[in-house]
Amino acid sequence: MATTEFAYNNKVYMVTKSSLFQVNYGWQLRTGFEIRKKRKHMKAEEFVKKMKEMHEEVKTALIKSQKEIKIYIDRNRKKAREYKVGDGVLLSMKDLVWKMRNRKTKKLTEKFVGSYEIKKIISENTVELEFLVSMKIYLVVNVSRIALYQEQVER
């Protein structure tokens, strides 16, 4: 019964342009949530301003420290060798496992194999090599896996 009474009291009539509750008590009935008027809260505004300043300070300090770390790390870094299409290179056997009949130990296998040509330069770090069909190796290799081939000099 209370809900119907509540709904009845809240109804706005066309003639009076107001609800029965407003007519009886002189003010509007509050129901549920109402949007409050926006007021100026000085403390809250000061807090927001202070937080924005702190964020900016942290951002600038972070950028500065990242630059310092990059300089520190790059001081011993070597520049990568630039290869050209057609250069002869040797392939590192570091992580390649080949089944060899006559070699029982890994210790006696070569560190570098072949003399392969660079077919295509994909990026400054990767190149595509020209392999034999019988070798089941992916053609694209990282620059760290190859070394420039130098011709043997006869004495």
C-alpha positions as CSV (number, residue, x, y, z in Angstrom):
1,M,0.0,0.0,0.0
2,A,2.9,2.3,0.8
3,T,4.3,2.0,-2.7
4,T,1.0,2.9,-4.4
5,E,0.6,5.8,-2.0
6,F,4.2,6.8,-2.8
7,A,3.5,6.7,-6.6
8,Y,0.2,8.5,-6.2
9,N,1.8,11.3,-4.2
10,N,4.6,11.7,-6.7
11,K,2.3,12.1,-9.7
12,V,2.3,15.6,-11.3
13,Y,-1.2,16.8,-12.3
14,M,-1.9,18.7,-15.5
15,V,-4.1,21.4,-13.9
16,T,-1.9,22.4,-10.9
17,K,1.4,21.5,-12.6
18,S,2.5,20.0,-9.3
19,S,2.2,16.8,-7.2
20,L,-0.1,16.3,-4.2
21,F,3.0,16.0,-2.0
22,Q,4.2,19.4,-3.1
23,V,0.7,20.9,-2.6
24,N,0.5,19.5,1.0
25,Y,4.0,20.1,2.2
26,G,5.3,22.9,0.0
27,W,8.4,21.1,-1.3
28,Q,9.2,18.4,-3.9
29,L,9.4,14.8,-2.8
30,R,12.9,13.3,-3.1
31,T,13.0,10.0,-4.8
32,G,16.1,7.9,-5.5
33,F,19.2,9.8,-6.7
34,E,19.3,13.4,-7.5
35,I,22.0,15.2,-9.4
36,R,23.5,17.6,-6.9
37,K,24.6,21.1,-7.9
38,K,28.2,21.5,-8.7
39,R,29.9,23.5,-6.1
40,K,33.4,24.8,-5.8
41,H,35.5,22.7,-3.4
42,M,38.8,24.5,-2.9
43,K,40.5,21.7,-1.1
44,A,39.6,19.2,-3.8
45,E,40.8,21.6,-6.6
46,E,44.1,22.2,-4.7
47,F,44.6,18.5,-4.4
48,V,44.0,17.9,-8.1
49,K,46.4,20.7,-9.0
50,K,49.1,19.3,-6.7
51,M,48.6,15.8,-8.1
52,K,49.0,17.0,-11.7
53,E,52.2,18.9,-10.8
54,M,53.6,15.7,-9.2
55,H,52.7,13.7,-12.3
56,E,54.5,16.1,-14.5
57,E,57.6,16.1,-12.2
58,V,57.7,12.3,-12.3
59,K,57.3,12.2,-16.1
60,T,60.2,14.6,-16.6
61,A,62.4,12.8,-14.1
62,L,61.6,9.4,-15.7
63,I,62.5,10.7,-19.2
64,K,65.8,12.2,-17.9
65,S,66.7,8.9,-16.1
66,Q,65.9,6.8,-19.2
67,K,68.2,9.0,-21.3
68,E,71.0,8.6,-18.7
69,I,70.5,4.8,-18.6
70,K,70.6,4.6,-22.4
71,I,73.9,6.6,-22.5
72,Y,75.3,4.2,-19.8
73,I,74.3,1.1,-21.7
74,D,75.3,2.3,-25.2
75,R,78.8,3.2,-24.3
76,N,80.2,-0.3,-24.8
77,R,77.8,-1.3,-27.6
78,K,79.5,-1.9,-31.0
79,K,78.0,-0.8,-34.2
80,A,76.6,-3.7,-36.3
81,R,78.5,-4.6,-39.5
82,E,76.7,-3.7,-42.6
83,Y,76.4,-6.6,-45.2
84,K,75.6,-6.3,-48.9
85,V,73.8,-8.7,-51.2
86,G,76.3,-11.2,-52.6
87,D,78.7,-11.1,-49.6
88,G,80.1,-14.4,-48.6
89,V,79.4,-15.4,-45.0
90,L,80.0,-18.2,-42.6
91,L,77.1,-19.6,-40.5
92,S,77.6,-20.2,-36.8
93,M,77.0,-23.7,-35.5
94,K,76.3,-22.6,-32.0
95,D,72.7,-23.8,-31.6
96,L,72.5,-26.0,-34.7
97,V,72.5,-29.7,-34.1
98,W,73.5,-31.8,-37.1
99,K,73.8,-35.6,-37.0
100,M,77.3,-36.5,-38.0
101,R,78.3,-40.1,-38.4
102,N,82.0,-39.8,-37.8
103,R,81.9,-37.3,-34.9
104,K,81.1,-38.7,-31.6
105,T,81.6,-35.5,-29.6
106,K,80.4,-32.0,-30.1
107,K,83.8,-30.7,-29.1
108,L,85.3,-31.5,-32.5
109,T,82.7,-29.9,-34.7
110,E,83.4,-26.7,-36.5
111,K,82.3,-23.4,-35.0
112,F,81.4,-22.0,-38.4
113,V,80.3,-23.8,-41.6
114,G,80.1,-23.0,-45.3
115,S,80.6,-20.1,-47.4
116,Y,77.1,-18.9,-48.2
117,E,76.0,-15.9,-50.1
118,I,73.6,-13.2,-48.9
119,K,70.5,-13.4,-51.1
120,K,68.5,-10.5,-49.6
121,I,68.9,-8.0,-46.8
122,I,65.6,-7.9,-44.8
123,S,66.6,-5.4,-42.1
124,E,69.8,-4.2,-40.5
125,N,69.6,-7.3,-38.1
126,T,68.4,-10.0,-40.4
127,V,69.6,-11.4,-43.8
128,E,68.4,-14.2,-46.1
129,L,71.0,-16.7,-47.1
130,E,71.3,-18.9,-50.1
131,F,71.5,-22.5,-48.8
132,L,71.6,-25.9,-50.5
133,V,68.3,-27.7,-50.8
134,S,69.5,-30.6,-48.7
135,M,70.0,-28.4,-45.7
136,K,66.8,-28.1,-43.7
137,I,67.5,-24.7,-42.1
138,Y,65.4,-21.6,-42.2
139,L,66.8,-19.1,-44.8
140,V,66.4,-16.0,-42.7
141,V,69.2,-15.6,-40.1
142,N,70.1,-13.0,-37.5
143,V,73.3,-11.0,-38.1
144,S,74.7,-12.3,-34.8
145,R,74.7,-15.8,-36.3
146,I,77.0,-15.0,-39.3
147,A,80.6,-13.9,-39.9
148,L,82.0,-12.3,-43.0
149,Y,84.0,-14.9,-45.0
150,Q,87.6,-14.0,-45.8
151,E,89.5,-15.7,-48.5
152,Q,92.5,-17.8,-47.4
153,V,95.8,-16.3,-48.3
154,E,98.5,-18.7,-49.7
155,R,102.0,-18.3,-48.4
